[in-house]
Amino acid sequence: MRDLDPTMMEIREARDKDTMSVSACLNRIMLKIEQETFNESIKEELKDDFSYVERMLGICPEEAALLSCVLENSNGFHTCDDEDLARFMGCTNIEFISFRHHLDTLAQKRIVRIAKNRGGLSYIVLKEACQAIIEDREFSEKNFAGLTTEEMFSQMRKLFGSFRGEEITEEMLLNDLNMLVDVNPQNLFSQKVLDCGIRNFSADEQRIFYYMCHRYVSFGEKSLSFMQFGDLISDNEDEQKFFRHFQAGKMKSQINGLICFGGDEGLMDKGAAELSENVRKTFFAEVDLFCEERIEGHKDLKQHEDIVAKELFYNAPELEQVKRLEGLLDDENLKGIQSRLEEMGMRKGFNIILYGGPGTGKTETTLQLAKKTGRDVFCIDVAKLKSKWVGDSEKAVRGVFKIYRDLCKMKGKMPILFFNEADAIFGKRMENVESSAAQMLNTLQNILLQEMETLDGILICTTNLHGNLDPAFERRFIYKIELEKPGEEVRCKIWESMMPGYSKDEYARLSCRYAFSGGQIENVVRKSAVDYILSGQRATLEDISKFCDEEVFKSKVRKVGF
């Protein structure tokens, strides 16, 4: 146990004494265990805290105690290990073995990451769980049943991403991959996997087979080098043995006709593997496979389930317009409206522009609309479309809309095509131009106007400089919503939502003194959070005021005074 200054202990206990939140409960648990050791009397004394954590995170007292220790002893720069946890729980390393399965449960619930290193295992709280703790909201495992095959492979991409990022172990990876198959027996891919006997293969072979399927579906990669499989093999010492086994054609997946030696243009390569022709023809009939020319576009697709839900605050006129737009994007409403418009011989597409100063929530409004209406977002960096090579920009723009049309066919719900900072390309067209660059830009804009005119989907653009837009573009936006800096009352709500635990008067004083945008307030809150992590002390009003003063250039600070 660590020795704490008694005065500091009293201060830290008093700070959270009357607060009932996940973070406050975990803090009280951590402080109590540091004073004593984890035992039954602590569970009884802090039963309300343990009960609250169980309700919000779905974990037992032992898991809550371990989580409090991981939170206290790890951050973005370092992790804690078994020795740290054993010392915290007041037990020997041998006694600590009895807590191991609780750590596995925390990992399975995606609350804690377990990583292997040379010294053994290390632990750190995962980002999504940490965010739920900060926001004091319920956090639970996702239900993956009832997914389409497309959705299954989307989850596979995330799992392999988590594995590459060392958020999950190879065991957890395989468990989750098999779970996806087991809970979605309605899909052809799941049926084929279950019928081919893959569960009788070694864990390494199973992971490799799933990885090859994922790469084939996601990126059109038919042949993969064996070097790409190294981290999927659980025991590094067996990697060469596994490779030799593969080269000899003795793997069960080879014998059963699932994979074969890779190669290109008829040349066999025993250092590469590929899915057999039979697998490629029969396992993926329900999947719209990625073509090479579509890879570039799809990496910019943001899945709606990956968007973190946030509560946004608007001035009254803006709120009314955003709510109206949300109603339009509701899938049932949109389908009905588009059907009626088609009957009336009118365009079915919706071009929308959000404009206003920096930090007013234009991008976040788009993402939250997508989140609420279950739509993915195809995000385009407009500046990158303006290639220096003549002809490439026109090709890129047409390619963006082609990919978007393909996505509309693939997805159950029509995604949103999102052009951020659209003024980079939607500016006023030039007349009597002679330079090739100006001619190229005019051509680019004409293509955009044509595509917007014929669009059957949803285009949302944002700009800080709406005055620079060409009138021809303006006319094609059916919804034009200005997002202004929040008024004092709205600023007060933003402060309270982002930084709970202060008084109404303190929020009001900050809102009155600093005419900030939501983005500026978020910056201050983040800086305050970093300061708390470093010092262990909650920021006072004076501290927050100092951070506010630092947020803008001094010449731009508008202080009203306390």
C-alpha positions in Angstrom: 0.0 0.0 0.0 1.1 3.6 -0.6 1.5 5.9 2.4 -0.6 9.0 1.9 -0.3 12.2 3.9 -3.3 12.2 6.3 -4.2 15.8 5.5 -4.2 15.0 1.8 -6.3 11.9 2.4 -8.9 13.9 4.3 -9.0 16.5 1.5 -9.5 13.8 -1.2 -12.2 12.0 0.8 -14.1 15.2 1.5 -14.0 16.3 -2.2 -16.1 13.4 -3.3 -18.0 12.7 -0.1 -21.5 13.5 -1.2 -21.0 12.8 -4.9 -22.6 9.7 -6.4 -21.0 9.1 -9.8 -18.9 6.3 -11.2 -15.7 8.2 -10.8 -16.5 9.4 -7.3 -17.4 5.8 -6.2 -14.3 4.3 -7.7 -12.2 7.1 -6.0 -13.7 6.3 -2.6 -13.1 2.6 -3.2 -9.5 3.2 -4.1 -8.9 5.5 -1.1 -10.4 3.0 1.3 -8.3 0.1 0.0 -5.2 2.2 0.1 -5.8 2.9 3.8 -6.5 -0.8 4.6 -6.6 -3.8 2.2 -9.4 -5.2 0.1 -11.7 -7.2 2.4 -15.3 -8.0 3.2 -15.7 -5.1 5.7 -14.8 -2.7 2.9 -17.4 -4.3 0.6 -20.0 -3.8 3.4 -18.9 -0.3 4.3 -19.0 0.9 0.7 -21.8 -1.2 -0.5 -23.7 1.8 -2.0 -20.6 2.6 -4.0 -20.0 -0.9 -5.2 -23.7 -1.2 -6.0 -23.7 2.0 -8.1 -20.6 0.9 -10.0 -22.2 -2.5 -10.6 -25.3 -0.9 -12.0 -23.4 1.5 -14.3 -20.6 -0.9 -15.5 -22.0 -4.3 -14.8 -19.0 -5.5 -12.7 -18.7 -7.1 -9.2 -16.9 -5.6 -6.2 -13.7 -7.4 -6.9 -13.7 -6.1 -10.4 -14.6 -2.6 -9.2 -11.6 -2.7 -6.8 -9.2 -3.8 -9.5 -10.6 -1.1 -11.9 -10.1 1.6 -9.3 -6.5 0.5 -9.0 -5.9 0.4 -12.8 -7.4 3.9 -13.1 -5.3 5.3 -10.3 -2.0 3.7 -11.4 -2.1 4.0 -15.2 -2.6 6.7 -17.8 -1.7 7.4 -21.4 2.0 7.2 -20.7 2.3 4.0 -18.6 0.4 1.0 -17.5 0.2 -1.0 -14.2 1.1 -4.6 -13.8 0.3 -7.6 -11.6 2.7 -6.5 -8.9 1.1 -3.1 -8.7 -2.4 -4.7 -8.4 -1.2 -7.3 -5.8 0.3 -4.5 -3.7 -2.8 -2.5 -4.0 -5.1 -5.4 -3.0 -2.9 -6.1 0.0 -2.0 -9.7 -1.0 1.0 -11.7 -2.2 1.6 -12.4 -5.8 0.5 -16.0 -5.2 -2.7 -14.8 -3.5 -3.3 -12.5 -6.4 -3.9 -15.4 -8.7 -7.4 -15.7 -7.4 -8.2 -12.2 -8.9 -6.9 -13.2 -12.4 -10.3 -14.2 -13.7 -11.8 -10.9 -12.6 -9.2 -9.1 -14.8 -10.2 -11.3 -17.7 -13.8 -10.3 -17.2 -12.9 -6.7 -17.3 -11.0 -7.3 -20.5 -13.9 -9.2 -22.1 -16.3 -6.4 -21.2 -13.9 -4.0 -23.0 -13.2 -2.0 -19.9 -9.6 -2.9 -19.4 -6.9 -3.7 -21.9 -4.5 -6.6 -21.1 -1.3 -6.4 -23.0 1.7 -8.7 -23.0 5.2 -7.4 -22.6 8.6 -8.8 -21.6 7.8 -8.3 -17.9 4.5 -10.1 -18.0 1.0 -8.6 -18.3 0.1 -4.9 -18.1 -3.3 -3.2 -17.7 -4.8 0.1 -18.8 -8.5 1.3 -19.0 -9.8 1.5 -22.6 -10.8 4.8 -24.0 -14.6 4.1 -24.4 -14.9 2.8 -20.9 -12.9 5.7 -19.5 -15.2 8.1 -21.3 -18.3 6.4 -19.9 -16.8 6.8 -16.4 -16.0 10.5 -16.9 -19.6 11.1 -18.3 -21.2 8.9 -15.6 -23.2 6.8 -17.9 -23.9 3.1 -18.3 -21.4 1.0 -20.1 -22.2 -2.4 -21.3 -21.1 -5.0 -24.0 -22.7 -4.5 -27.4 -25.2 -7.0 -28.7 -23.8 -8.4 -32.0 -26.7 -10.7 -32.8 -28.8 -10.1 -35.9 -26.0 -8.5 -38.0 -25.9 -8.7 -41.8 -22.8 -10.2 -43.4 -21.6 -6.7 -44.2 -22.1 -5.6 -40.6 -20.2 -8.7 -39.4 -17.2 -7.9 -41.5 -17.4 -4.3 -40.3 -17.1 -5.7 -36.7 -14.2 -7.9 -37.8 -12.3 -4.9 -39.1 -12.7 -3.3 -35.7 -11.6 -6.4 -33.9 -8.4 -6.8 -35.9 -7.8 -3.1 -35.4 -8.2 -3.5 -31.7 -5.8 -6.5 -31.8 -3.2 -4.6 -33.8 -3.5 -1.7 -31.3 -2.9 -4.2 -28.5 -6.3 -3.5 -26.9 -7.2 -7.2 -27.0 -5.1 -10.4 -26.8 -5.0 -13.1 -29.5 -7.3 -15.3 -27.3 -9.9 -12.5 -26.9 -9.7 -11.8 -30.7 -10.5 -15.4 -31.6 -13.3 -15.6 -29.0 -14.9 -12.5 -30.4 -14.5 -13.7 -34.0 -16.2 -17.0 -33.2 -18.8 -15.2 -31.2 -19.7 -13.1 -34.3 -20.2 -16.3 -36.3 -22.2 -18.1 -33.5 -24.7 -15.3 -32.9 -25.3 -14.7 -36.6 -26.2 -18.2 -38.0 -28.6 -16.6 -40.4 -25.8 -15.4 -42.6 -24.3 -17.5 -45.4 -20.7 -16.8 -44.3 -21.5 -18.0 -40.7 -23.1 -21.2 -42.1 -20.1 -21.9 -44.3 -17.7 -21.3 -41.5 -19.6 -23.6 -39.1 -19.9 -26.3 -41.8 -16.3 -26.4 -42.9 -15.1 -27.7 -39.5 -12.8 -24.7 -38.7 -13.5 -25.1 -35.0 -11.4 -28.3 -35.2 -8.4 -26.4 -36.4 -5.8 -24.9 -34.1 -6.4 -21.4 -32.6 -3.6 -20.0 -34.8 -5.2 -21.4 -38.0 -8.6 -20.1 -37.1 -7.3 -16.6 -36.6 -5.3 -16.7 -39.8 -8.3 -17.9 -41.8 -10.5 -15.2 -40.4 -7.8 -12.6 -41.1 -7.6 -13.8 -44.7 -11.4 -13.5 -45.1 -11.3 -10.0 -43.6 -8.5 -8.8 -45.9 -10.2 -10.3 -49.0 -13.6 -8.7 -48.2 -12.3 -5.4 -46.9 -9.4 -4.7 -49.3 -9.7 -7.2 -52.1 -6.4 -8.8 -51.1 -6.3 -12.3 -52.6 -2.8 -13.3 -51.7 -1.1 -12.5 -48.4 2.5 -12.9 -47.3 3.2 -15.2 -44.4 4.9 -12.3 -42.7 1.5 -10.7 -42.3 0.4 -13.6 -40.0 3.3 -13.4 -37.5 1.5 -11.7 -34.7 -1.6 -14.0 -35.1 0.5 -17.0 -33.9 0.2 -17.2 -30.2 3.7 -18.6 -29.5 6.6 -16.7 -31.2 8.8 -19.7 -30.7 6.5 -21.8 -32.9 6.3 -19.2 -35.7 9.0 -20.9 -37.8 7.6 -24.3 -37.1 4.2 -23.1 -38.1 5.6 -21.7 -41.3 7.4 -24.9 -42.2 4.2 -26.8 -41.5 2.4 -24.5 -43.9 5.1 -24.9 -46.6 4.7 -28.7 -46.4 1.0 -28.4 -47.0 0.1 -30.1 -43.7 -2.1 -27.4 -42.1 -5.7 -28.6 -41.6 -7.0 -25.6 -43.5 -4.9 -26.7 -46.5 -5.9 -30.3 -46.3 -9.6 -29.3 -46.1 -9.3 -27.1 -49.1 -9.8 -23.7 -47.4 -6.5 -22.1 -48.2 -3.7 -22.8 -50.7 -0.3 -21.3 -51.6 -0.4 -17.8 -52.9 1.0 -16.5 -56.1 0.5 -14.0 -58.9 0.0 -14.6 -62.6 0.1 -18.3 -62.2 3.4 -18.4 -60.2 3.1 -20.3 -56.9 4.7 -18.7 -53.9 5.1 -20.9 -50.8 5.8 -17.8 -48.7 2.2 -16.5 -49.3 -1.2 -17.9 -48.8 -4.6 -17.3 -50.3 -8.2 -18.4 -49.9 -9.1 -21.3 -52.2 -11.2 -20.5 -55.2 -14.1 -22.5 -53.7 -14.0 -20.3 -50.5 -13.9 -17.1 -52.6 -16.9 -18.3 -54.7 -19.1 -19.7 -52.0 -18.4 -17.9 -48.7 -19.0 -14.3 -49.7 -22.1 -14.4 -51.9 -23.9 -12.0 -49.6 -21.0 -9.5 -49.5 -20.4 -6.6 -51.9 -16.7 -7.2 -52.2 -14.4 -4.2 -52.3 -12.8 -3.4 -55.7 -9.4 -1.9 -55.9 -10.7 1.4 -57.2 -13.1 1.7 -54.2 -10.6 1.1 -51.4 -9.5 4.7 -51.3 -13.0 5.9 -50.8 -14.1 3.5 -48.2 -11.4 4.1 -45.7 -13.1 7.5 -45.2 -16.4 5.9 -44.3 -17.2 6.6 -40.6 -19.6 3.9 -39.2 -22.5 5.4 -37.3 -21.9 3.0 -34.4 -18.3 4.4 -34.0 -19.5 7.9 -33.5 -19.5 8.9 -29.8 -22.9 10.2 -28.7 -22.7 13.8 -27.4 -25.3 16.2 -26.2 -25.2 19.4 -28.2 -26.7 22.7 -27.2 -28.1 25.3 -29.6 -29.6 28.8 -29.5 -33.4 28.6 -29.9 -33.6 29.3 -33.7 -30.8 26.8 -34.5 -32.4 24.1 -32.3 -35.6 24.3 -34.3 -33.8 24.0 -37.6 -31.6 21.1 -36.5 -34.6 19.2 -35.1 -36.4 19.7 -38.4 -33.4 18.3 -40.2 -33.2 15.3 -37.8 -36.8 14.6 -38.7 -36.1 14.7 -42.4 -33.2 12.2 -42.0 -35.3 9.7 -40.1 -35.3 6.8 -42.4 -39.0 6.2 -42.6 -39.6 10.0 -43.2 -36.9 10.3 -45.8 -38.1 7.3 -47.8 -41.7 8.6 -47.8 -40.6 12.2 -48.8 -38.4 10.9 -51.6 -41.1 8.8 -52.9 -43.6 11.7 -53.0 -40.9 14.0 -54.6 -40.3 11.4 -57.3 -44.1 11.2 -58.0 -44.1 15.0 -58.4 -41.2 14.9 -60.8 -38.9 16.7 -58.4 -35.3 15.9 -57.4 -35.0 13.4 -54.5 -31.6 14.5 -53.2 -31.0 16.8 -50.3 -28.1 19.3 -50.3 -27.6 20.8 -46.9 -25.1 23.4 -45.7 -24.1 24.3 -42.1 -22.3 27.6 -41.8 -20.8 29.7 -39.0 -17.6 30.6 -37.2 -15.0 28.1 -35.9 -16.1 25.9 -33.0 -19.8 26.5 -33.4 -20.5 22.7 -33.8 -20.9 22.3 -37.6 -19.0 19.1 -37.9 -20.3 17.7 -34.6 -23.8 18.5 -35.6 -23.4 16.4 -38.8 -21.9 13.5 -36.8 -24.6 13.6 -34.2 -27.4 13.7 -36.8 -25.8 10.6 -38.4 -25.6 8.9 -35.0 -29.2 9.6 -34.1 -30.5 8.5 -37.5 -28.3 5.5 -37.9 -26.4 6.7 -41.0 -22.8 6.2 -41.8 -20.8 9.3 -42.9 -18.6 9.3 -46.0 -16.1 12.1 -45.0 -14.3 14.0 -47.8 -11.4 16.3 -47.3 -12.3 18.9 -49.9 -8.8 20.4 -50.0 -7.4 17.0 -51.2 -9.7 17.0 -54.2 -7.8 20.0 -55.6 -4.9 18.1 -57.0 -2.0 20.0 -58.7 -2.2 17.6 -61.6 -4.6 18.6 -64.3 -7.3 16.1 -64.8 -6.8 14.3 -61.5 -9.2 16.6 -59.6 -12.0 16.1 -62.0 -11.5 12.3 -61.8 -11.4 12.4 -58.0 -14.6 14.4 -57.7 -16.5 12.0 -60.1 -14.9 9.1 -58.2 -16.2 10.4 -54.8 -19.8 10.5 -56.1 -19.5 7.1 -57.8 -18.3 5.6 -54.5 -21.1 7.3 -52.7 -23.7 5.9 -55.1 -22.2 2.4 -54.6 -22.4 2.9 -50.8 -26.1 3.9 -51.1 -26.7 0.6 -52.8 -24.6 -1.4 -50.3 -26.0 0.1 -47.1 -29.3 -0.6 -45.5 -29.6 3.1 -44.7 -28.5 5.8 -47.1 -25.2 7.3 -45.8 -24.4 11.0 -45.6 -21.8 12.4 -48.0 -19.9 15.0 -45.9 -17.9 17.8 -47.4 -16.1 19.6 -44.5 -14.8 23.2 -45.1 -16.5 23.2 -48.5 -15.5 26.8 -49.2 -12.1 25.4 -50.4 -13.8 24.3 -53.6 -17.3 25.9 -53.6 -16.0 29.5 -54.0 -17.1 32.0 -56.7 -16.3 30.9 -60.2 -14.0 33.1 -62.2 -14.7 34.6 -65.6 -12.3 35.1 -68.5 -9.7 32.9 -66.9 -6.5 32.1 -68.7 -4.3 30.2 -66.2 -4.6 26.4 -66.2 -5.2 26.3 -62.5 -8.2 28.7 -62.7 -9.6 26.7 -65.7 -9.2 23.5 -63.7 -11.0 24.9 -60.7 -13.9 26.2 -62.9 -14.2 22.7 -64.5 -14.1 21.1 -61.1 -16.9 23.4 -59.9 -19.0 22.6 -63.0 -18.7 18.9 -62.3 -19.7 19.5 -58.6 -22.8 21.5 -59.7 -23.8 18.6 -62.1 -23.4 16.0 -59.4 -25.3 18.0 -56.8 -28.1 18.5 -59.4 -28.5 14.8 -60.0 -27.8 13.6 -56.4 -30.4 11.2 -55.0 -28.8 11.0 -51.6 -27.8 13.3 -48.7 -25.0 15.9 -49.0 -24.0 18.0 -46.0 -21.4 20.7 -46.4 -19.8 23.0 -43.8 -18.1 26.3 -44.2 -16.8 29.2 -42.1 -16.9 31.5 -45.1 -20.4 31.3 -46.6 -20.0 34.7 -48.2 -17.4 33.2 -50.6 -19.8 30.7 -52.0 -20.8 31.0 -55.6 -24.5 31.8 -56.1 -24.9 28.7 -58.2 -23.9 26.5 -55.2 -26.1 28.5 -52.8 -29.2 27.8 -54.9 -28.6 24.0 -54.7 -28.7 23.9 -50.9 -32.3 23.3 -49.8 -31.4 23.7 -46.1 -29.1 26.5 -45.0 -28.5 26.5 -41.3 -26.4 29.1 -39.5 -24.7 28.0 -36.3 -23.7 31.0 -34.2 -21.7 31.2 -31.0 -23.9 30.1 -28.1 -25.7 32.7 -26.1 -25.0 33.1 -22.4 -27.7 30.7 -21.3 -26.6 28.0 -23.7 -23.0 28.5 -22.7 -24.0 27.9 -19.1 -25.6 24.5 -20.2 -22.4 23.6 -22.1 -20.2 24.3 -19.1 -22.4 22.2 -16.9 -22.6 19.3 -19.3 -18.9 19.1 -19.9 -17.6 19.9 -16.4 -20.1 18.6 -13.8 -19.7 19.2 -10.1 -19.6 23.0 -9.9 -22.4 25.3 -8.7 -24.9 27.1 -10.9 -23.4 30.4 -9.9 -19.9 29.3 -11.0 -21.2 28.2 -14.4 -23.1 31.5 -14.8 -20.0 33.5 -14.0 -17.9 31.6 -16.5 -20.6 32.0 -19.2 -20.9 35.7 -18.5 -17.2 36.4 -18.5 -16.2 34.4 -21.6 -18.2 34.6 -24.8 -16.8 31.2 -26.0 -17.9 28.8 -28.7 -18.6 25.2 -27.7 -15.3 24.2 -29.2 -13.4 26.7 -27.0 -15.2 25.5 -23.9 -14.3 21.9 -24.8 -10.6 22.9 -25.1 -10.7 24.5 -21.6 -12.4 21.4 -20.1 -9.8 19.1 -21.7 -7.0 21.3 -20.3 -8.6 21.1 -16.9 -8.9 17.3 -17.1 -5.2 17.0 -18.0 -4.3 19.3 -15.0 -6.4 17.0 -12.7 -4.7 13.9 -14.0 -1.2 15.5 -13.3 -2.0 17.1 -10.0 -4.8 15.0 -8.5 -6.5 18.3 -7.6 -9.8 19.4 -9.0 -9.6 22.8 -10.7 -11.0 25.8 -8.9 -13.0 28.6 -10.6 -9.8 30.6 -10.6 -7.9 27.7 -12.3 -10.6 27.4 -15.0 -10.5 31.2 -15.5 -6.8 31.0 -16.1 -7.3 28.3 -18.7 -10.0 30.5 -20.3 -7.6 33.4 -20.5 -5.0 31.1 -22.2 -7.5 29.8 -24.7 -7.6 32.9 -26.9 -5.1 35.6 -27.9 -5.1 38.3 -25.3 -6.3 40.9 -27.7 -9.4 38.8 -28.4 -10.4 38.0 -24.8 -13.7 39.7 -23.9 -13.9 39.8 -20.1 -17.0 41.1 -18.5 -15.8 40.6 -14.9 -17.0 38.7 -11.9 
